[in-house]
């Protein structure tokens, strides 16, 4: 669990998130399959919240909606009291599987987002993040030369270099071995304290949720509803 002092630091730059009566369904042939049902929740600026629930209950769909990667069907999502539109650089989603561009090196992948926004001079910060992820020896490696866990750490470094105000994490440490996972959990806590982003973490690891988050939300089987909340 993060400390109260860390929460006060994080509250300075993170986004405030409000979700009201969110419903979502997928069309499968002639069938409509409900995925999320009446989701309402609030994330305070700088807060870190874990989302737990059985596989297929809509956790990843909720993250994709918050990232603007799925169209909203019913309900409302607000970021800092304004209706959320499509994707934006202030909201970054780290997927379960790494999404590195195979024609770019690790360093080029990490720098891609800020460079696409016209930002310059971030190479030293990118190198520092790559080092913190334990990838300094692989900065010029191609994604095909990385293990799954290494590629996931590179994807996490890329997300953090953007300094998002809302970081959406879909089991980002699930592919790591136990020792590397512990190290990355510590780095996530330290980076959260430094950058102050709001975060929503999907995980199946209860211990990880307790370590990284201020609150834990429990979802029901599909269609997913929030059925319990625990403050830590």
C-alpha positions as CSV (number, residue, x, y, z in Angstrom):
1,X,0.0,0.0,0.0
2,X,1.3,3.4,-0.9
3,X,1.8,5.9,2.0
4,X,-0.4,8.9,2.9
5,X,2.5,11.2,2.2
6,X,3.0,9.8,-1.3
7,X,-0.7,10.3,-2.0
8,X,-0.5,14.0,-1.1
9,X,2.4,14.3,-3.6
10,X,0.6,12.4,-6.3
11,X,-2.6,14.5,-5.9
12,X,-0.8,17.5,-7.5
13,X,-0.8,16.4,-11.1
14,X,-3.1,13.4,-11.5
15,X,-6.4,13.5,-13.3
16,X,-9.8,13.3,-11.6
17,X,-12.0,10.7,-13.1
18,X,-15.7,10.3,-12.8
19,X,-17.7,7.4,-14.3
20,X,-21.5,7.4,-14.0
21,X,-23.9,4.6,-14.9
22,X,-21.6,3.1,-17.6
23,X,-23.0,0.3,-19.7
24,X,-21.3,-1.5,-22.5
25,X,-22.1,-4.5,-24.7
26,X,-20.5,-6.3,-27.7
27,X,-22.4,-7.6,-30.8
28,X,-21.5,-11.2,-31.6
29,X,-23.4,-12.2,-34.7
30,X,-27.1,-11.7,-34.0
31,X,-26.5,-11.6,-30.2
32,X,-25.8,-8.6,-28.0
33,X,-23.5,-9.6,-25.1
34,X,-23.5,-7.3,-22.1
35,X,-20.0,-6.7,-20.7
36,X,-20.4,-3.8,-18.2
37,X,-23.5,-3.0,-16.3
38,X,-24.1,0.3,-14.4
39,X,-20.5,1.1,-13.5
40,X,-20.1,4.2,-11.4
41,X,-16.8,5.1,-9.7
42,X,-14.6,8.1,-8.8
43,X,-10.8,8.3,-9.0
44,X,-9.3,11.2,-7.0
45,X,-6.3,13.1,-8.5
46,X,-3.2,11.1,-7.8
47,X,-5.0,8.1,-6.4
48,X,-4.0,4.5,-7.3
49,X,-6.9,2.1,-7.5
50,X,-6.8,-1.7,-8.3
51,X,-9.5,-3.5,-10.2
52,X,-10.0,-7.2,-9.4
53,X,-12.5,-9.6,-10.8
54,X,-12.9,-12.9,-12.7
55,X,-11.6,-13.3,-16.3
56,X,-14.0,-11.9,-18.8
57,X,-15.9,-9.6,-16.5
58,X,-15.0,-6.4,-18.4
59,X,-12.0,-5.1,-16.6
60,X,-9.9,-4.6,-19.8
61,X,-13.0,-3.2,-21.6
62,X,-13.3,-0.5,-18.9
63,X,-9.7,0.5,-19.3
64,X,-10.1,0.7,-23.1
65,X,-13.2,2.9,-22.6
66,X,-11.2,5.2,-20.3
67,X,-8.4,5.3,-22.9
68,X,-10.9,6.3,-25.6
69,X,-10.2,3.2,-27.6
70,X,-13.8,1.9,-27.4
71,X,-16.8,4.1,-28.2
72,X,-19.0,4.9,-25.2
73,X,-22.5,3.5,-25.5
74,X,-24.4,4.5,-22.4
75,X,-23.3,6.4,-19.3
76,X,-20.8,9.2,-18.9
77,X,-17.0,9.4,-18.4
78,X,-15.5,12.7,-17.2
79,X,-11.9,13.7,-16.9
80,X,-11.4,16.7,-14.6
81,X,-15.1,17.5,-14.8
82,X,-15.2,17.6,-18.6
83,X,-16.8,14.9,-20.8
84,X,-14.1,12.6,-22.2
85,X,-13.7,12.3,-26.0
86,X,-11.4,10.0,-27.9
87,X,-7.8,9.1,-27.1
88,X,-5.5,11.8,-25.6
89,X,-1.9,12.0,-24.6
90,X,-2.9,12.6,-21.0
91,X,-4.3,9.0,-20.8
92,X,-2.0,6.1,-21.5
93,X,-3.0,2.4,-21.5
94,X,-0.3,-0.3,-21.0
95,X,-1.7,-3.5,-22.5
96,X,-1.4,-7.0,-21.2
97,X,0.9,-7.8,-24.2
98,X,3.7,-5.4,-25.2
99,X,2.8,-3.2,-28.2
100,X,6.3,-2.3,-29.5
101,X,6.9,-1.4,-33.1
102,X,9.2,-4.1,-34.5
103,X,11.0,-1.8,-36.9
104,X,12.1,0.5,-34.0
105,X,14.8,-0.2,-31.3
106,X,13.9,-0.2,-27.6
107,X,15.1,3.4,-27.3
108,X,13.2,4.5,-30.4
109,X,10.0,2.9,-29.1
110,X,10.3,4.6,-25.8
111,X,10.8,8.0,-27.4
112,X,8.1,7.6,-30.0
113,X,5.2,9.2,-28.2
114,X,6.8,12.4,-27.1
115,X,8.5,12.8,-30.5
116,X,5.2,12.4,-32.2
117,X,3.9,15.3,-30.1
118,X,6.9,17.5,-31.1
119,X,8.7,17.3,-27.8
120,X,12.4,17.5,-27.8
121,X,15.3,16.9,-25.4
122,X,13.8,13.8,-23.7
123,X,16.6,11.4,-24.6
124,X,18.3,11.6,-21.1
125,X,15.0,10.9,-19.4
126,X,14.3,8.1,-21.8
127,X,17.7,6.5,-21.0
128,X,17.0,6.9,-17.3
129,X,13.7,5.1,-17.6
130,X,15.2,2.4,-19.7
131,X,17.8,1.9,-17.0
132,X,15.2,1.8,-14.3
133,X,13.4,-0.9,-16.2
134,X,16.7,-2.9,-16.2
135,X,17.1,-2.6,-20.0
136,X,20.1,-0.4,-20.3
137,X,22.1,-3.2,-22.1
138,X,19.2,-3.6,-24.6
139,X,18.6,0.1,-25.5
140,X,19.5,-0.5,-29.1
141,X,18.0,-4.0,-29.3
142,X,15.1,-4.8,-31.6
143,X,11.8,-6.1,-30.1
144,X,12.4,-9.5,-31.6
145,X,15.5,-9.8,-29.5
146,X,13.7,-9.3,-26.2
147,X,11.9,-11.8,-24.0
148,X,8.2,-11.1,-23.3
149,X,8.9,-9.7,-19.9
150,X,11.6,-7.4,-21.3
151,X,9.3,-6.1,-24.0
152,X,6.7,-5.4,-21.4
153,X,9.1,-3.3,-19.4
154,X,10.0,-1.4,-22.5
155,X,6.3,-0.7,-23.1
156,X,6.0,0.5,-19.5
157,X,9.0,2.9,-20.0
158,X,7.4,4.3,-23.1
159,X,4.1,5.0,-21.3
160,X,5.9,6.7,-18.4
161,X,8.0,8.9,-20.6
162,X,4.8,10.5,-21.8
163,X,4.1,11.6,-18.1
164,X,0.4,10.7,-18.3
165,X,-2.1,12.2,-15.9
166,X,-4.0,9.0,-16.0
167,X,-2.1,5.7,-16.3
168,X,-4.2,2.6,-17.1
169,X,-2.4,-0.7,-16.4
170,X,-3.8,-3.9,-17.7
171,X,-1.8,-6.6,-15.9
172,X,1.5,-4.9,-16.9
173,X,3.7,-7.1,-14.7
174,X,2.0,-10.4,-15.4
175,X,4.7,-11.7,-17.8
176,X,7.6,-11.0,-15.4
177,X,9.4,-13.6,-13.2
178,X,8.9,-13.2,-9.5
179,X,12.1,-11.3,-8.7
180,X,11.8,-8.9,-11.6
181,X,8.2,-8.4,-10.7
182,X,9.1,-7.3,-7.2
183,X,11.7,-4.9,-8.6
184,X,9.2,-3.4,-11.0
185,X,6.6,-3.0,-8.3
186,X,9.1,-0.9,-6.3
187,X,9.9,1.2,-9.4
188,X,6.2,1.8,-10.1
189,X,5.7,3.1,-6.6
190,X,8.8,5.4,-6.9
191,X,7.7,6.7,-10.3
192,X,4.1,7.2,-9.1
193,X,5.4,9.3,-6.2
194,X,7.6,11.3,-8.6
195,X,5.1,11.8,-11.5
196,X,1.9,12.0,-9.5
197,X,-0.4,10.4,-12.0
198,X,-3.7,8.8,-11.2
199,X,-3.7,5.1,-11.9
200,X,-6.2,2.3,-12.4
201,X,-4.5,-1.2,-12.2
202,X,-6.1,-4.4,-13.4
203,X,-4.5,-7.4,-11.7
204,X,-5.3,-10.9,-10.5
205,X,-2.6,-10.6,-7.8
206,X,-4.2,-9.6,-4.5
207,X,-0.8,-8.9,-2.9
208,X,0.2,-6.6,-5.8
209,X,-3.1,-4.7,-5.4
210,X,-2.4,-4.3,-1.7
211,X,1.2,-3.1,-2.4
212,X,0.5,-0.6,-5.2
213,X,-2.9,0.8,-4.5
214,X,-4.9,3.0,-2.1
215,X,-8.2,1.2,-2.9
216,X,-9.4,-2.1,-4.3
217,X,-12.6,-2.5,-6.3
218,X,-14.1,-5.9,-6.9
219,X,-16.1,-6.7,-10.0
220,X,-18.7,-9.4,-10.5
221,X,-18.7,-12.0,-13.3
222,X,-19.9,-10.7,-16.7
223,X,-21.8,-8.4,-17.0
224,X,-19.3,-6.7,-14.8
225,X,-20.5,-4.6,-11.9
226,X,-18.6,-3.2,-9.0
227,X,-19.8,-5.2,-6.0
228,X,-17.3,-4.3,-3.3
229,X,-14.7,-1.6,-2.4
230,X,-11.9,-1.7,0.1
231,X,-9.8,1.3,1.3
232,X,-6.3,0.4,2.2
